Amino acid sequence: MAELQEVQITEEKPLLPGQTPEAAKEAELAARILLDQGQTHSVETPYGSVTFTVYGTPKPKRPAILTYHDVGLNYKSCFQSLFQFGDMQEIIQNFVRVHVDAPGMEEGAPVFPLGYQYPSLDQLADMIPCILQYLNFSAIIGVGVGAGAYVLSRYALTHPDTVEGLVLINIDPNAKGWMDWAAHKLTGLTSSISEMILGHLFSQEELSGNSELIQKYRNIITHAPNLDNIELYWNSYNNRRDLNLERGGAVTLKCPVMLVVGDQAPHEDAVVECNSKLDPTQTSFLKMADSGGQPQLTQPGKLTEAFKYFLQGMGYMASSCMTRLSRSRTASLTSAASIDGNRSRSRTLSQSSESGTLPSGPPGHTMEVSC
Ligand code: BEZ
C-alpha cells in the first residue's frame, strides 16, 4: 500500500479580472486586518446557540487558543487586557484565538425569556465540540477563568485527545457543599446578585478599596442589560457538579496544566486543593502576589510571561522567539531550577514582586511561584 506523504500545499489565489497584484495584496491585507479585529460567529448546539469571536489566522499543526470567561464577564471584559498586552503579541501571533461567550453573555445579547432553561456547566462544555467542528479545528489550548476554567476542565475530561494544555485561573473543581450553600443563601438575603458576583470575582479587600478597576467592573455588572442572563450563568456555576479529580485516579487531566490564583483571591484554597488532585508531573502552580481576584486584569505582564514559559514547556515557543530579556531570565532560572530538580518533583520557587520573572519549567514539575 502506498504510504501517505505529507505535502505542502501553497494556496494559489487567482487574481480577479482586471486586478493588479498590488490590489490583490491590499485586499488580502484588508481581510487579514478584519480577522485581527475579530470575527464573531454563532453556532447552533443541542443546548442552544453559542457565540464566539475568532482572532488571527489558523496556523497549520498548531492548536487554537480557546478562552472561556467567568460569570459576570464576557470574553472582552475578561480577556482583552491580557490578550492586548504588549508582550502577549509575540505569543499570540503564533496562534489563532477563539474566544467563547457563554450563551446570553455576548455583547447585545437579548434577555432570555422567563423560564428559559440555561445550560449547566457540563452542557456548556458539551457545546465546545460544535464550535471546533464549525471551525474545523482539532486541538486547543484552553484558557479559562472561574466558571470558564471549570467548563474547559470538564471538556478536557470528556475530550482529552483534543486538549493540548490548560491554563486555569481561579478554578474551583468542587460542587458546593451544604456549608457553602448555607453561606450563599445567607449572603443572598442581604446582597444583590451583582454584589454576590463581584464577591466571587474580587477579594473583599479589593472591593472595599474601590479602585478604578473595581468601580469599572462594578459599573459593568450592576448596569448590565443582560443581568438576568448573568444570573442564570451564576446559578449554573453554583449548581456545578464535582469534577471528581483524583491524583493517579481514572478522572484526571491528562494534559499540561497551569493553575493560576492570586494570593488574596477568594478561590485560593480551592485552587490549592485542585493542585493537590492533579498529576504533579503535568501541573504548574502559579500563586501571584499583588494580583487580587483577577490576575489576567491586574497582572497581565506576569501572566503573559508565565504563559510563554508554559507554551515553551509544550514545545511551542522556541527561545529564539523570545525577547532578549526573557531569554536571559530563562537562562539564569533554568540553572537554578536544575539544582532544585533533584530534590523533589514538587518545587516551590519564589520571586520578588518587581521582577515578574518566572521559571522555565520542563513539564514534570509543579511550581508554586509567588510573584
Ligand atoms: C485577541 O487578539 O485574541 C483579543 C483581542 C481583543 C480582545 C480579546 C482578545
Residues whose N, C-alpha, C, O or C-beta is under 5 A from the ligand:
A	BS01	BEZ	Y55 Y75 F79 Q80 F83 R97
